[in-house]
Amino acid sequence: MAIKVGEKIKSLRKSLNMTQSELAGTELTKSMLSQIENNVSNPSMRTLNYIANKLNKPVSYFLEEDTDKTIENRISNQEQEDKIKHINELIDSNKIDESKEFIDKLINDSNINKSIKCYGDILLKFGNVQIKYNNLDAAKEYINCALSSYIDGNFYSDAAKAYIQLAKCFYEEFNYTECLSICEKAFELYYKNINTDPLLEIELYYFKILVLSAIGDIQNTIKIIATAISLSSKTSIYYRTDELYRLNAIFNYFIGNLTEYNRSIEKALQFAKFSEDNTCLAKVHTISAIYALESNDAEKALENAEISKNYTTKTLENTPNNKNYTTRISYIYYLIKARAYYMLNKYDLAYENIIKVDFPAHEKHKFDYLNMWSAKVYEGLILAKLGKHREGIEAIKVGIDKMLLFDKSKFLVSAYKNLSDLYSQVNDFKNAFITLKKADELQELINKDGSIVF
């Protein structure tokens, strides 16, 4: 039986009531310790020496082969599968606490065969439940356990999928650098397969596209989109092709390639209509509405916003419980309408729509997050037009506070400039000067940083 150094570390740490953070200390990250404990990564001898000292054991303790955990002690596959089936039923019944109790017993049972696929599957499923409830540390722990199981059983495709789920935990925390590192690990495992899986490969590309674009690496984002579209075409499966062209349109717009933007929009519409993908059709018309706003065509923006809403209605008829999709489309719809009416000097209608923007918590891409909170800036501008300058100033300050999650962005520059204008309108020239100076300093930093595109 293979030596499981990580399992010994985890078991001893828990018996000492020591947290991962306490054991990791300053020598290694909690994330790295989690991967070691779940046998996803092997510790270096230096790291193992450090861990052994913290746990008051000789290094040999972790390297010795266990003699008491023999094959004979393992429970039968049928008994194990029955336990996993029971846990699955608990999860499906939304009995989360009870599920956790049984899963933790399963993880700590030394007689369980942890290299079979259903074991990894149930851990991954429960990890995804933890993501749903925003218990990200717990999600990472269970997904890392699933990864260990998949890798031990040579289920490389499943491990690649699990890595993407792990990356999503860090995506939820806006930790794009860690996401990108995990994406690379997912591809490494995927390439270990003898047989290719185009659907999975495109899914891996898709997530990497989101991460790279959030970082601001638009050139490489566009290259990967082209690779994914080529793979889709070559295999004649056309998986996510409409969505890939939609993203290609967005990122080409960011770099000023309007010819490619227009071509990709047409392609996205073509594939979305062919596959009757109402979700993508709604998103494409949303982009067209935003492009119209940036082109000062308010009427066109309103027209596309309504088309998008119609496709959204069709989508919700088929997936009524898709809450995240509903709220996302809803706030963008109202933001577009508010901006359009503002451009048309219809400030009462603009205000009527801007206050319907509800700022859902699930926007985790940098652009989407910043665009969402720009609604508070427009709310401030609209309030000022309605003669409520002080309320407008407070609204913009809320937007700025949220945008400061990212220290450098063009959205933030614009927010500071608009705030300066409102201060000037109430003759508060001191604060007008301070905020304008912040905008200029930030713009100078952005000019020096070629990765800032929004």
Backbone torsions as a table, in degrees:
resi	resn	phi	psi	omega
1	MET	NA	137.5	-178.5
2	ALA	-67.8	143.8	177.0
3	ILE	-70.2	132.9	179.4
4	LYS	-112.6	82.5	-178.4
5	VAL	-58.5	-45.3	-177.0
6	GLY	-59.8	-41.5	-179.6
7	GLU	-63.1	-38.7	179.3
8	LYS	-65.7	-41.5	179.5
9	ILE	-62.0	-47.8	-177.9
10	LYS	-63.0	-45.6	-177.6
11	SER	-61.5	-44.9	-179.1
12	LEU	-68.5	-40.8	179.0
13	ARG	-59.6	-45.7	-178.6
14	LYS	-67.2	-35.5	178.9
15	SER	-66.3	-24.6	178.1
16	LEU	-92.8	5.7	-178.3
17	ASN	54.1	40.4	-179.2
18	MET	-104.2	133.9	178.1
19	THR	-78.6	163.9	176.2
20	GLN	-62.0	-38.5	179.7
21	SER	-62.6	-40.6	179.8
22	GLU	-65.8	-41.5	179.7
23	LEU	-71.4	-40.0	-178.4
24	ALA	-64.9	-39.2	180.0
25	GLY	56.0	-138.1	178.4
26	THR	-102.4	-1.8	-174.7
27	GLU	-80.2	-34.9	-179.5
28	LEU	-148.1	162.6	-178.1
29	THR	-80.0	156.4	176.8
30	LYS	-61.3	-37.0	179.2
31	SER	-63.0	-42.5	179.9
32	MET	-66.3	-41.5	179.0
33	LEU	-61.8	-40.5	179.0
34	SER	-60.5	-41.5	179.4
35	GLN	-67.9	-36.0	177.7
36	ILE	-65.9	-47.0	-177.4
37	GLU	-62.9	-29.0	-179.0
38	ASN	-98.3	13.8	175.6
39	ASN	60.7	24.4	174.2
40	VAL	-80.4	-35.2	176.6
41	SER	-128.1	148.7	176.2
42	ASN	-96.9	136.3	179.4
43	PRO	-73.9	146.6	171.8
44	SER	-70.4	165.1	-179.9
45	MET	-62.6	-35.8	178.2
46	ARG	-63.1	-44.7	179.7
47	THR	-65.4	-40.4	-179.7
48	LEU	-65.2	-37.8	176.1
49	ASN	-60.8	-43.2	179.8
50	TYR	-62.4	-48.3	-179.1
51	ILE	-62.4	-43.6	-179.5
52	ALA	-59.5	-43.1	178.7
53	ASN	-63.1	-41.8	-179.4
54	LYS	-65.5	-32.3	-177.7
55	LEU	-95.8	3.1	176.4
56	ASN	59.9	45.3	177.6
57	LYS	-134.4	151.7	173.9
58	PRO	-72.3	155.1	179.4
59	VAL	-58.2	-34.0	-177.9
60	SER	-59.9	-28.2	179.6
61	TYR	-58.7	-36.3	-176.5
62	PHE	-85.4	-16.7	-176.1
63	LEU	-100.8	-14.1	-179.0
64	GLU	-70.7	144.4	176.7
65	GLU	-73.5	133.1	174.6
66	ASP	-73.6	136.5	-178.5
67	THR	-106.6	-15.8	-175.9
68	ASP	-92.2	-13.1	-178.8
69	LYS	-97.5	71.4	-175.8
70	THR	-90.6	168.7	179.9
71	ILE	-58.6	-33.7	-177.8
72	GLU	-61.9	-28.9	-177.7
73	ASN	-80.1	-11.3	-177.9
74	ARG	-69.8	144.9	175.4
75	ILE	-74.9	163.2	-178.6
76	SER	-68.2	154.1	178.2
77	ASN	-58.8	-38.0	-178.8
78	GLN	-65.0	-42.2	179.3
79	GLU	-64.6	-39.9	179.1
80	GLN	-65.9	-44.0	179.7
81	GLU	-63.9	-34.3	177.8
82	ASP	-66.3	-39.8	177.6
83	LYS	-62.4	-44.4	-178.4
84	ILE	-67.3	-38.8	177.7
85	LYS	-61.8	-40.8	179.3
86	HIS	-63.4	-43.2	178.4
87	ILE	-62.8	-40.9	179.8
88	ASN	-61.2	-40.8	178.7
89	GLU	-65.1	-37.3	178.6
90	LEU	-65.5	-42.2	179.3
91	ILE	-63.6	-45.3	-179.2
92	ASP	-64.5	-25.4	177.7
93	SER	-89.3	5.5	178.2
94	ASN	63.7	28.0	175.2
95	LYS	-92.4	75.5	-168.7
96	ILE	-68.2	-46.0	-178.8
97	ASP	-63.0	-42.2	179.2
98	GLU	-67.1	-38.1	177.1
99	SER	-60.2	-45.0	-178.5
100	LYS	-60.7	-41.4	-179.7
101	GLU	-59.6	-45.7	-178.8
102	PHE	-71.8	-37.1	-179.6
103	ILE	-66.7	-41.9	179.3
104	ASP	-63.2	-36.9	175.7
105	LYS	-64.5	-39.9	179.7
106	LEU	-62.8	-44.9	-179.0
107	ILE	-62.5	-39.1	-175.2
108	ASN	-89.3	0.7	179.0
109	ASP	-83.4	112.0	-176.7
110	SER	-70.5	-13.5	-178.8
111	ASN	-92.1	-1.3	179.3
112	ILE	-79.9	138.2	172.8
113	ASN	-81.3	108.1	-173.1
114	LYS	-93.9	12.5	-179.1
115	SER	-110.6	11.1	178.0
116	ILE	-95.9	152.1	-170.4
117	LYS	-62.9	-41.0	-175.7
118	CYS	-65.0	-28.0	177.0
119	TYR	-66.1	-48.2	177.0
120	GLY	-62.8	-38.3	-177.8
121	ASP	-62.1	-42.5	-176.9
122	ILE	-71.2	-34.0	177.1
123	LEU	-67.7	-41.3	178.5
124	LEU	-65.0	-42.1	179.6
125	LYS	-60.7	-43.7	-179.4
126	PHE	-70.7	-33.0	174.4
127	GLY	-61.4	-40.9	178.3
128	ASN	-66.0	-33.5	175.1
129	VAL	-62.8	-40.4	179.3
130	GLN	-65.2	-35.3	175.3
131	ILE	-63.0	-43.3	-179.5
132	LYS	-56.4	-38.6	-179.2
133	TYR	-94.8	11.8	176.2
134	ASN	63.0	25.1	173.3
135	ASN	-91.3	74.4	-166.4
136	LEU	-70.4	-36.8	178.3
137	ASP	-63.4	-43.3	178.0
138	ALA	-64.8	-40.9	178.9
139	ALA	-58.5	-45.4	179.8
140	LYS	-59.9	-41.4	-177.9
141	GLU	-64.2	-46.8	-178.5
142	TYR	-69.9	-37.7	179.3
143	ILE	-68.4	-37.2	175.9
144	ASN	-63.4	-36.9	175.1
145	CYS	-63.3	-41.4	177.6
146	ALA	-62.6	-42.5	178.9
147	LEU	-58.5	-45.2	179.5
148	SER	-58.3	-43.5	179.7
149	SER	-63.6	-46.9	-178.8
150	TYR	-62.6	-43.6	-177.7
151	ILE	-66.9	-42.0	177.7
152	ASP	-61.7	-34.2	-179.3
153	GLY	-91.1	5.7	-179.3
154	ASN	61.1	30.9	175.4
155	PHE	-92.3	75.8	-168.4
156	TYR	-70.5	-36.0	178.1
157	SER	-64.5	-42.1	178.5
158	ASP	-65.7	-37.4	178.0
159	ALA	-64.8	-39.2	178.6
160	ALA	-62.8	-42.1	177.3
161	LYS	-63.0	-40.7	-179.6
162	ALA	-65.1	-36.5	178.3
163	TYR	-62.0	-38.2	178.8
164	ILE	-65.8	-38.9	176.4
165	GLN	-64.5	-37.8	176.2
166	LEU	-64.0	-41.9	178.9
167	ALA	-61.0	-34.7	-179.5
168	LYS	-63.8	-29.2	175.7
169	CYS	-61.7	-43.7	180.0
170	PHE	-74.3	-30.4	175.6
171	TYR	-61.8	-39.6	178.0
172	GLU	-61.5	-26.2	-179.5
173	GLU	-96.5	8.0	-178.3
174	PHE	63.1	22.9	179.9
175	ASN	-93.1	76.9	-173.8
176	TYR	-69.3	-30.6	-179.7
177	THR	-63.1	-45.7	178.4
178	GLU	-66.2	-37.7	176.4
179	CYS	-56.2	-46.4	-177.2
180	LEU	-64.0	-41.2	177.9
181	SER	-61.1	-42.3	180.0
182	ILE	-69.1	-35.9	176.0
183	CYS	-56.7	-43.3	-179.5
184	GLU	-62.9	-39.2	177.5
185	LYS	-64.7	-37.3	178.2
186	ALA	-62.2	-43.8	178.5
187	PHE	-65.3	-39.4	178.9
188	GLU	-58.1	-44.3	179.9
189	LEU	-70.9	-39.4	179.4
190	TYR	-59.0	-41.5	-177.5
191	TYR	-71.2	-8.5	175.9
192	LYS	-77.7	-14.5	179.6
193	ASN	-70.4	143.4	175.1
194	ILE	-73.9	-43.7	179.9
195	ASN	-96.9	140.6	178.9
196	THR	-84.9	156.4	177.6
197	ASP	-132.6	91.0	-175.1
198	PRO	-55.8	-37.1	179.5
199	LEU	-62.0	-46.1	179.1
200	LEU	-67.1	-41.2	-178.9
201	GLU	-61.4	-42.8	178.4
202	ILE	-65.5	-37.9	177.6
203	GLU	-62.7	-39.4	177.4
204	LEU	-65.0	-43.1	176.9
205	TYR	-60.9	-42.5	-176.1
206	TYR	-59.8	-46.3	-179.5
207	PHE	-67.4	-38.5	178.4
208	LYS	-63.5	-35.8	176.4
209	ILE	-59.4	-45.6	179.4
210	LEU	-61.0	-42.9	-176.7
211	VAL	-69.9	-47.8	-179.3
212	LEU	-60.6	-40.7	-179.2
213	SER	-68.9	-34.7	177.8
214	ALA	-65.8	-35.2	177.3
215	ILE	-69.3	-29.6	-179.5
216	GLY	107.8	7.8	179.8
217	ASP	-86.6	75.1	-171.7
218	ILE	-71.6	-36.7	-179.1
219	GLN	-60.9	-46.9	178.1
220	ASN	-69.9	-31.3	175.7
221	THR	-59.3	-47.7	-178.9
222	ILE	-64.0	-37.5	178.1
223	LYS	-63.2	-42.8	-178.4
224	ILE	-69.7	-36.1	175.1
225	ILE	-58.8	-44.1	179.4
226	ALA	-61.8	-40.6	178.5
227	THR	-63.0	-44.1	-178.9
228	ALA	-66.3	-41.7	178.5
229	ILE	-64.3	-41.0	178.7
230	SER	-62.0	-43.5	179.0
231	LEU	-63.4	-42.8	178.7
232	SER	-60.1	-43.4	-179.6
233	SER	-69.3	-42.8	-176.9
234	LYS	-63.4	-36.0	-177.9
235	THR	-92.4	-4.6	178.7
236	SER	58.0	31.6	177.6
237	ILE	-102.9	-23.7	175.8
238	TYR	49.8	41.0	179.0
239	TYR	-77.4	126.4	179.4
240	ARG	60.3	17.5	-176.3
241	THR	-62.7	-42.2	178.4
242	ASP	-61.2	-42.3	-179.8
243	GLU	-67.4	-37.7	179.1
244	LEU	-65.5	-42.2	176.9
245	TYR	-66.0	-35.6	177.8
246	ARG	-61.7	-46.3	178.7
247	LEU	-65.3	-37.4	178.5
248	ASN	-61.6	-38.0	177.5
249	ALA	-62.3	-46.5	-178.3
250	ILE	-59.2	-49.8	-172.4
251	PHE	-74.3	-29.1	173.6
252	ASN	-70.8	-31.9	174.5
253	TYR	-63.4	-41.8	-179.8
254	PHE	-58.8	-36.5	-177.7
255	ILE	-94.8	6.3	174.0
256	GLY	84.3	13.1	178.8
257	ASN	-91.0	82.8	-174.1
258	LEU	-72.3	-28.1	176.9
259	THR	-62.0	-47.3	179.3
260	GLU	-70.3	-32.3	175.8
261	TYR	-58.8	-51.5	-177.9
262	ASN	-64.0	-41.0	179.3
263	ARG	-62.5	-43.4	-177.1
264	SER	-70.0	-35.5	176.2
265	ILE	-61.2	-44.4	179.5
266	GLU	-63.6	-41.5	178.8
267	LYS	-64.6	-42.3	179.7
268	ALA	-61.3	-44.8	177.8
269	LEU	-62.4	-42.2	-178.5
270	GLN	-59.7	-50.9	-177.5
271	PHE	-71.2	-36.5	-179.8
272	ALA	-66.6	-39.4	177.9
273	LYS	-68.3	-40.3	179.8
274	PHE	-61.4	-41.7	-178.3
275	SER	-91.0	0.9	-178.9
276	GLU	54.7	42.8	179.9
277	ASP	-90.5	91.0	-177.6
278	ASN	-65.3	-30.5	178.5
279	THR	-62.2	-48.7	-179.6
280	CYS	-67.3	-39.0	178.0
281	LEU	-59.3	-40.5	177.4
282	ALA	-62.5	-43.0	-178.4
283	LYS	-66.9	-39.3	-179.7
284	VAL	-63.6	-43.3	179.8
285	HIS	-70.5	-26.9	173.5
286	THR	-64.8	-45.0	177.2
287	ILE	-60.6	-43.5	179.7
288	SER	-61.8	-35.2	177.9
289	ALA	-67.1	-43.1	179.3
290	ILE	-65.6	-40.5	177.2
291	TYR	-61.3	-40.3	178.6
292	ALA	-63.2	-39.4	177.2
293	LEU	-61.9	-44.8	-179.7
294	GLU	-67.0	-21.7	177.6
295	SER	-95.7	10.5	178.8
296	ASN	62.0	31.5	177.3
297	ASP	-111.4	82.2	-174.8
298	ALA	-63.7	-40.2	-178.7
299	GLU	-62.8	-41.8	178.4
300	LYS	-65.1	-37.0	178.3
301	ALA	-62.6	-45.2	179.5
302	LEU	-63.6	-39.5	179.5
303	GLU	-61.6	-47.7	-179.5
304	ASN	-68.9	-32.9	177.5
305	ALA	-61.8	-41.5	179.8
306	GLU	-69.3	-38.0	176.5
307	ILE	-62.2	-43.8	178.8
308	SER	-59.4	-43.4	-179.2
309	LYS	-63.0	-38.0	179.1
310	ASN	-63.4	-42.5	177.7
311	TYR	-67.6	-34.0	177.4
312	THR	-62.8	-42.3	179.0
313	THR	-59.7	-41.9	178.6
314	LYS	-64.3	-39.1	179.0
315	THR	-63.1	-44.7	-176.4
316	LEU	-68.8	-23.3	175.7
317	GLU	-65.9	-30.0	-179.7
318	ASN	-92.5	-29.4	-178.9
319	THR	-131.7	71.7	-174.8
320	PRO	-65.1	-19.0	-177.2
321	ASN	-96.6	8.4	-178.8
322	ASN	-80.5	76.8	-172.6
323	LYS	-64.8	-44.2	-178.3
324	ASN	-60.4	-42.9	179.7
325	TYR	-63.3	-43.6	-178.3
326	THR	-59.3	-50.6	-176.4
327	THR	-67.7	-35.2	-178.8
328	ARG	-66.4	-49.0	179.7
329	ILE	-64.3	-37.2	-177.7
330	SER	-61.9	-50.1	-175.8
331	TYR	-68.5	-36.6	179.4
332	ILE	-66.0	-40.1	178.5
333	TYR	-57.7	-47.9	-179.0
334	TYR	-70.6	-33.6	177.6
335	LEU	-66.1	-43.4	178.3
336	ILE	-61.4	-46.9	-179.0
337	LYS	-63.3	-40.4	179.3
338	ALA	-62.8	-44.2	179.5
339	ARG	-64.0	-41.3	-178.7
340	ALA	-64.6	-46.4	179.6
341	TYR	-66.0	-31.6	176.3
342	TYR	-63.2	-43.1	178.7
343	MET	-64.3	-31.1	-178.9
344	LEU	-88.1	7.3	-179.8
345	ASN	63.0	24.4	176.5
346	LYS	-100.7	75.8	-167.3
347	TYR	-71.1	-31.6	177.2
348	ASP	-64.9	-44.0	177.6
349	LEU	-66.9	-37.8	178.1
350	ALA	-60.8	-45.5	-179.2
351	TYR	-66.8	-39.8	178.7
352	GLU	-56.0	-35.5	-179.2
353	ASN	-86.8	-38.9	-174.4
354	ILE	-65.0	-32.3	-179.2
355	ILE	-75.0	-5.9	176.6
356	LYS	-89.6	-7.2	176.0
357	VAL	-70.6	122.3	-171.0
358	ASP	-107.4	2.6	172.7
359	PHE	53.1	64.7	179.4
360	PRO	-62.6	149.1	-174.0
361	ALA	-80.6	-6.5	-172.5
362	HIS	-91.3	5.2	176.8
363	GLU	-79.5	109.8	-173.2
364	LYS	-118.6	-7.4	173.0
365	HIS	-80.8	139.6	-174.5
366	LYS	-55.1	-46.6	-178.7
367	PHE	-63.4	-48.0	-178.4
368	ASP	-60.2	-42.2	-179.7
369	TYR	-63.1	-48.5	-178.9
370	LEU	-66.3	-41.8	178.9
371	ASN	-61.4	-41.0	179.1
372	MET	-60.2	-47.7	-176.7
373	TRP	-77.0	-10.8	172.6
374	SER	-65.7	-16.5	177.4
375	ALA	-59.8	-33.3	178.5
376	LYS	-69.4	-30.3	176.4
377	VAL	-67.7	-45.9	178.5
378	TYR	-66.1	-34.6	175.9
379	GLU	-60.2	-42.8	178.3
380	GLY	-62.5	-43.0	179.8
381	LEU	-65.3	-39.7	179.9
382	ILE	-66.7	-43.8	178.9
383	LEU	-59.8	-39.5	179.0
384	ALA	-62.6	-40.6	178.3
385	LYS	-65.9	-24.1	178.3
386	LEU	-90.6	7.3	176.8
387	GLY	85.5	10.1	-179.2
388	LYS	-107.9	66.6	-173.0
389	HIS	-63.4	-43.5	-177.5
390	ARG	-65.3	-39.9	175.2
391	GLU	-64.7	-36.7	178.2
392	GLY	-64.0	-42.4	178.3
393	ILE	-60.1	-44.6	-179.5
394	GLU	-64.5	-37.7	178.8
395	ALA	-63.0	-45.5	-180.0
396	ILE	-64.9	-36.8	179.1
397	LYS	-63.1	-35.1	175.3
398	VAL	-63.8	-45.9	178.4
399	GLY	-59.1	-44.6	179.6
400	ILE	-61.8	-44.0	-179.9
401	ASP	-57.7	-41.0	179.3
402	LYS	-71.7	-38.7	-178.5
403	MET	-68.5	-22.1	-179.3
404	LEU	-67.1	-5.1	171.0
405	LEU	-55.5	-35.3	173.6
406	PHE	-109.3	119.2	-170.3
407	ASP	-69.8	-20.9	-179.5
408	LYS	-133.4	121.5	174.5
409	SER	-162.1	152.3	177.2
410	LYS	-68.3	-30.5	175.4
411	PHE	-59.1	-41.9	-177.9
412	LEU	-68.7	-39.2	176.4
413	VAL	-58.3	-48.1	-179.7
414	SER	-61.5	-40.0	-179.8
415	ALA	-63.3	-44.0	178.8
416	TYR	-62.9	-40.8	-179.5
417	LYS	-65.1	-42.2	178.9
418	ASN	-67.0	-36.6	177.3
419	LEU	-64.9	-40.0	177.7
420	SER	-60.7	-41.9	178.8
421	ASP	-61.0	-42.5	-179.4
422	LEU	-67.7	-37.2	175.0
423	TYR	-61.3	-40.6	179.6
424	SER	-63.7	-37.0	-178.6
425	GLN	-66.2	-22.4	177.0
426	VAL	-105.4	16.4	177.0
427	ASN	63.5	24.4	173.9
428	ASP	-94.3	76.1	-170.6
429	PHE	-73.5	-24.9	177.9
430	LYS	-63.7	-52.4	178.9
431	ASN	-69.2	-29.9	176.0
432	ALA	-61.5	-43.5	180.0
433	PHE	-67.2	-43.4	-178.7
434	ILE	-60.5	-47.0	-177.8
435	THR	-71.3	-34.4	177.1
436	LEU	-66.6	-37.5	177.2
437	LYS	-62.9	-41.4	177.0
438	LYS	-60.4	-42.2	179.7
439	ALA	-62.0	-44.4	-178.3
440	ASP	-66.6	-41.0	179.5
441	GLU	-65.5	-40.8	179.5
442	LEU	-67.4	-40.1	178.5
443	GLN	-62.2	-37.9	178.8
444	GLU	-64.5	-40.8	176.8
445	LEU	-64.4	-40.5	179.6
446	ILE	-65.1	-39.4	179.5
447	ASN	-61.1	-29.5	-179.4
448	LYS	-84.7	-15.9	-176.8
449	ASP	-109.3	103.1	-175.5
450	GLY	-69.4	-9.6	-176.9
451	SER	-86.4	-10.0	-178.1
452	ILE	-83.4	112.2	-178.6
453	VAL	-117.6	-8.6	176.6
454	PHE	-153.2	NA	NA
